[in-house]
């Protein structure tokens, strides 16, 4: 058989296989990048949730301490000193509200069965404590009753929030990844909201 009569080699199949390999490799790379990006987003969100949970615990502890200082105050000077701590306690308010918003978004059902949202609760408490004791002399009977009521509410909040294991340290990646999937923190958030709805009124009556 002469060279002129020899069958021509077909490059169709090798080229097709090469294109298929390139396509599959590209898909694997794209899929891997998507997984990594998704995990990065989950880790960032988990870290934000853990930080917000820690700030929520700190807020509760700081407000409870302020209530105790106000209750034990004998004059307006000591109450003004206590209220300087109150401002610091409510600096964490955006993080606290974020914690409950994330719990609401991550839960299987609405968390807010009551009429009072965490945002409304925080606003009411801040206003009431700002108004309490703004006068010379000792606290009035109404102010003491108000602080006793609010102290009881925050003591319950502190006991419930103690189940949040967040300590304020930067979490490891695997901890941040599993934070959102762990439904325990959502149950704790729901329990905290229920406590926030226990008082009939948050306003300080004159």
C-alpha positions as a Markdown table, in Angstrom:
| # | Residue | x | y | z |
|---|---|---|---|---|
| 1 | Unk | 0.0 | 0.0 | 0.0 |
| 2 | Unk | 1.4 | 3.3 | -1.0 |
| 3 | Unk | 1.5 | 6.4 | 1.2 |
| 4 | Unk | -1.1 | 8.0 | -1.1 |
| 5 | Unk | -3.5 | 5.1 | -0.6 |
| 6 | Unk | -3.0 | 4.8 | 3.3 |
| 7 | Unk | -6.1 | 5.8 | 5.4 |
| 8 | Unk | -6.0 | 9.3 | 6.9 |
| 9 | Unk | -5.8 | 9.4 | 10.7 |
| 10 | Unk | -8.8 | 11.0 | 12.3 |
| 11 | Unk | -8.1 | 13.6 | 15.0 |
| 12 | Unk | -11.8 | 14.1 | 15.9 |
| 13 | Unk | -11.8 | 11.6 | 18.9 |
| 14 | Unk | -8.6 | 12.8 | 20.5 |
| 15 | Unk | -9.6 | 16.4 | 20.2 |
| 16 | Unk | -13.1 | 15.6 | 21.6 |
| 17 | Unk | -11.5 | 13.8 | 24.6 |
| 18 | Unk | -9.1 | 16.7 | 25.2 |
| 19 | Unk | -12.0 | 19.2 | 25.2 |
| 20 | Unk | -14.0 | 16.9 | 27.5 |
| 21 | Unk | -11.0 | 16.7 | 30.0 |
| 22 | Unk | -10.5 | 20.5 | 29.9 |
| 23 | Unk | -14.3 | 21.1 | 30.4 |
| 24 | Unk | -14.4 | 18.6 | 33.4 |
| 25 | Unk | -11.3 | 20.2 | 34.9 |
| 26 | Unk | -12.8 | 23.6 | 34.6 |
| 27 | Unk | -16.0 | 22.5 | 36.2 |
| 28 | Unk | -14.1 | 20.9 | 39.1 |
| 29 | Unk | -12.2 | 24.1 | 39.7 |
| 30 | Unk | -15.3 | 26.2 | 39.6 |
| 31 | Unk | -17.2 | 23.8 | 41.9 |
| 32 | Unk | -14.2 | 23.8 | 44.3 |
| 33 | Unk | -14.1 | 27.6 | 44.3 |
| 34 | Unk | -17.9 | 27.7 | 44.9 |
| 35 | Unk | -17.6 | 25.4 | 47.9 |
| 36 | Unk | -14.7 | 27.4 | 49.4 |
| 37 | Unk | -16.6 | 30.6 | 48.9 |
| 38 | Unk | -19.7 | 29.2 | 50.5 |
| 39 | Unk | -17.7 | 27.9 | 53.5 |
| 40 | Unk | -16.0 | 31.3 | 53.8 |
| 41 | Unk | -19.4 | 33.0 | 54.0 |
| 42 | Unk | -20.6 | 30.5 | 56.5 |
| 43 | Unk | -17.5 | 31.0 | 58.6 |
| 44 | Unk | -17.9 | 34.8 | 58.5 |
| 45 | Unk | -21.5 | 34.6 | 59.5 |
| 46 | Unk | -20.8 | 32.0 | 62.2 |
| 47 | Unk | -18.1 | 34.2 | 63.7 |
| 48 | Unk | -20.5 | 37.2 | 63.6 |
| 49 | Unk | -23.2 | 35.2 | 65.4 |
| 50 | Unk | -20.7 | 34.1 | 68.1 |
| 51 | Unk | -19.5 | 37.6 | 68.6 |
| 52 | Unk | -23.1 | 38.9 | 68.8 |
| 53 | Unk | -24.0 | 36.2 | 71.3 |
| 54 | Unk | -21.0 | 37.2 | 73.5 |
| 55 | Unk | -22.0 | 40.9 | 73.2 |
| 56 | Unk | -25.5 | 40.0 | 74.2 |
| 57 | Unk | -24.2 | 38.3 | 77.4 |
| 58 | Unk | -22.1 | 41.3 | 78.1 |
| 59 | Unk | -24.9 | 43.7 | 77.6 |
| 60 | Unk | -27.1 | 41.7 | 80.1 |
| 61 | Unk | -24.4 | 41.6 | 82.7 |
| 62 | Unk | -23.6 | 45.3 | 82.3 |
| 63 | Unk | -27.2 | 46.4 | 82.5 |
| 64 | Unk | -27.9 | 44.2 | 85.6 |
| 65 | Unk | -24.8 | 45.7 | 87.3 |
| 66 | Unk | -26.1 | 49.2 | 86.5 |
| 67 | Unk | -29.5 | 48.3 | 88.0 |
| 68 | Unk | -27.8 | 47.2 | 91.2 |
| 69 | Unk | -25.8 | 50.4 | 91.4 |
| 70 | Unk | -28.9 | 52.5 | 90.9 |
| 71 | Unk | -30.8 | 50.5 | 93.5 |
| 72 | Unk | -28.1 | 51.0 | 96.1 |
| 73 | Unk | -27.5 | 54.7 | 95.3 |
| 74 | Unk | -28.2 | 57.3 | 98.0 |
| 75 | Unk | -27.9 | 60.5 | 96.0 |
| 76 | Unk | -28.0 | 61.9 | 92.5 |
| 77 | Unk | -24.2 | 62.0 | 92.2 |
| 78 | Unk | -23.8 | 58.2 | 92.7 |
| 79 | Unk | -26.7 | 57.6 | 90.3 |
| 80 | Unk | -25.1 | 59.8 | 87.6 |
| 81 | Unk | -21.9 | 57.7 | 88.0 |
| 82 | Unk | -24.0 | 54.5 | 87.5 |
| 83 | Unk | -25.7 | 55.9 | 84.4 |
| 84 | Unk | -22.3 | 56.5 | 82.8 |
| 85 | Unk | -22.0 | 52.7 | 82.8 |
| 86 | Unk | -25.5 | 52.5 | 81.3 |
| 87 | Unk | -24.3 | 54.3 | 78.1 |
| 88 | Unk | -21.5 | 51.7 | 77.8 |
| 89 | Unk | -23.9 | 48.9 | 78.2 |
| 90 | Unk | -26.1 | 50.1 | 75.4 |
| 91 | Unk | -23.2 | 50.6 | 73.1 |
| 92 | Unk | -23.6 | 46.9 | 72.4 |
| 93 | Unk | -27.2 | 47.3 | 71.4 |
| 94 | Unk | -26.6 | 46.9 | 67.6 |
| 95 | Unk | -24.8 | 43.6 | 68.2 |
| 96 | Unk | -27.6 | 42.4 | 70.5 |
| 97 | Unk | -30.3 | 43.3 | 67.9 |
| 98 | Unk | -28.2 | 41.5 | 65.3 |
| 99 | Unk | -28.0 | 38.3 | 67.4 |
| 100 | Unk | -31.8 | 38.1 | 67.6 |
| 101 | Unk | -32.3 | 39.0 | 63.9 |
| 102 | Unk | -29.9 | 36.2 | 62.9 |
| 103 | Unk | -31.8 | 33.8 | 65.2 |
| 104 | Unk | -35.0 | 34.8 | 63.6 |
| 105 | Unk | -33.6 | 34.3 | 60.1 |
| 106 | Unk | -32.0 | 31.0 | 61.0 |
| 107 | Unk | -34.9 | 29.4 | 62.8 |
| 108 | Unk | -37.6 | 27.1 | 61.4 |
| 109 | Unk | -40.4 | 29.2 | 62.9 |
| 110 | Unk | -40.9 | 32.8 | 64.1 |
| 111 | Unk | -39.3 | 33.4 | 67.5 |
| 112 | Unk | -41.3 | 36.4 | 68.5 |
| 113 | Unk | -44.6 | 35.1 | 69.7 |
| 114 | Unk | -45.0 | 38.1 | 72.0 |
| 115 | Unk | -45.9 | 41.6 | 70.9 |
| 116 | Unk | -42.6 | 43.1 | 72.2 |
| 117 | Unk | -39.5 | 42.7 | 69.9 |
| 118 | Unk | -36.0 | 42.7 | 71.3 |
| 119 | Unk | -35.5 | 46.1 | 69.7 |
| 120 | Unk | -38.6 | 47.5 | 71.5 |
| 121 | Unk | -37.5 | 45.9 | 74.8 |
| 122 | Unk | -34.0 | 47.4 | 74.7 |
| 123 | Unk | -35.4 | 50.8 | 73.8 |
| 124 | Unk | -37.9 | 50.7 | 76.7 |
| 125 | Unk | -35.3 | 49.6 | 79.2 |
| 126 | Unk | -32.8 | 52.2 | 78.1 |
| 127 | Unk | -35.4 | 55.0 | 78.4 |
| 128 | Unk | -36.7 | 53.8 | 81.8 |
| 129 | Unk | -33.2 | 53.6 | 83.3 |
| 130 | Unk | -32.3 | 57.0 | 81.9 |
| 131 | Unk | -35.4 | 58.5 | 83.6 |
| 132 | Unk | -34.9 | 56.8 | 87.0 |
| 133 | Unk | -33.5 | 58.8 | 89.8 |
| 134 | Unk | -33.0 | 62.1 | 88.0 |
| 135 | Unk | -33.5 | 64.1 | 91.2 |
| 136 | Unk | -31.9 | 65.0 | 94.5 |
| 137 | Unk | -32.4 | 62.7 | 97.5 |
| 138 | Unk | -33.2 | 59.0 | 97.6 |
| 139 | Unk | -35.2 | 57.0 | 95.0 |
| 140 | Unk | -38.9 | 57.1 | 95.2 |
| 141 | Unk | -41.0 | 54.0 | 96.0 |
| 142 | Unk | -42.0 | 53.8 | 92.4 |
| 143 | Unk | -38.4 | 54.0 | 91.1 |
| 144 | Unk | -37.4 | 51.2 | 93.6 |
| 145 | Unk | -40.3 | 49.0 | 92.5 |
| 146 | Unk | -39.3 | 49.6 | 88.8 |
| 147 | Unk | -35.6 | 48.8 | 89.4 |
| 148 | Unk | -36.6 | 45.6 | 91.4 |
| 149 | Unk | -38.9 | 44.5 | 88.5 |
| 150 | Unk | -36.2 | 45.2 | 85.9 |
| 151 | Unk | -33.5 | 43.6 | 88.0 |
| 152 | Unk | -35.6 | 40.4 | 88.2 |
| 153 | Unk | -36.1 | 40.4 | 84.4 |
| 154 | Unk | -32.4 | 40.9 | 83.7 |
| 155 | Unk | -31.4 | 38.2 | 86.3 |
| 156 | Unk | -33.6 | 35.7 | 84.3 |
| 157 | Unk | -32.0 | 36.9 | 81.1 |
| 158 | Unk | -28.5 | 36.4 | 82.5 |
| 159 | Unk | -29.3 | 32.9 | 83.7 |
| 160 | Unk | -30.7 | 31.9 | 80.3 |
| 161 | Unk | -27.9 | 33.6 | 78.3 |
| 162 | Unk | -25.3 | 31.7 | 80.4 |
| 163 | Unk | -26.0 | 28.7 | 78.2 |
| 164 | Unk | -24.3 | 30.6 | 75.3 |
| 165 | Unk | -20.8 | 29.3 | 75.3 |
| 166 | Unk | -19.3 | 32.2 | 73.4 |
| 167 | Unk | -16.4 | 33.8 | 75.3 |
| 168 | Unk | -15.4 | 36.7 | 73.1 |
| 169 | Unk | -12.3 | 35.0 | 71.7 |
| 170 | Unk | -11.8 | 34.8 | 68.0 |
| 171 | Unk | -13.3 | 31.4 | 67.1 |
| 172 | Unk | -11.5 | 28.7 | 65.1 |
| 173 | Unk | -12.7 | 28.2 | 61.6 |
| 174 | Unk | -14.5 | 24.9 | 62.3 |
| 175 | Unk | -16.2 | 26.4 | 65.3 |
| 176 | Unk | -17.4 | 29.3 | 63.2 |
| 177 | Unk | -18.6 | 26.9 | 60.5 |
| 178 | Unk | -20.7 | 24.9 | 62.9 |
| 179 | Unk | -22.1 | 27.9 | 64.9 |
| 180 | Unk | -24.9 | 28.6 | 62.6 |
| 181 | Unk | -25.9 | 24.9 | 62.2 |
| 182 | Unk | -26.1 | 24.5 | 66.0 |
| 183 | Unk | -29.8 | 25.2 | 66.7 |
| 184 | Unk | -29.2 | 25.5 | 70.5 |
| 185 | Unk | -28.4 | 29.2 | 70.2 |
| 186 | Unk | -31.7 | 29.8 | 68.4 |
| 187 | Unk | -33.6 | 28.1 | 71.2 |
| 188 | Unk | -31.7 | 30.3 | 73.7 |
| 189 | Unk | -32.6 | 33.4 | 71.7 |
| 190 | Unk | -36.3 | 32.4 | 71.7 |
| 191 | Unk | -36.2 | 31.9 | 75.5 |
| 192 | Unk | -34.6 | 35.3 | 76.0 |
| 193 | Unk | -37.4 | 36.9 | 73.9 |
| 194 | Unk | -40.0 | 35.1 | 76.0 |
| 195 | Unk | -38.5 | 36.7 | 79.1 |
| 196 | Unk | -38.4 | 40.1 | 77.5 |
| 197 | Unk | -42.2 | 39.8 | 77.0 |
| 198 | Unk | -42.9 | 38.9 | 80.6 |
| 199 | Unk | -43.3 | 42.5 | 82.0 |
| 200 | Unk | -46.6 | 44.2 | 81.2 |
| 201 | Unk | -44.9 | 47.6 | 81.0 |
| 202 | Unk | -41.4 | 48.8 | 80.6 |
| 203 | Unk | -42.1 | 52.5 | 81.2 |
| 204 | Unk | -41.2 | 54.1 | 84.5 |
| 205 | Unk | -44.4 | 55.4 | 85.9 |
| 206 | Unk | -44.1 | 58.9 | 87.6 |
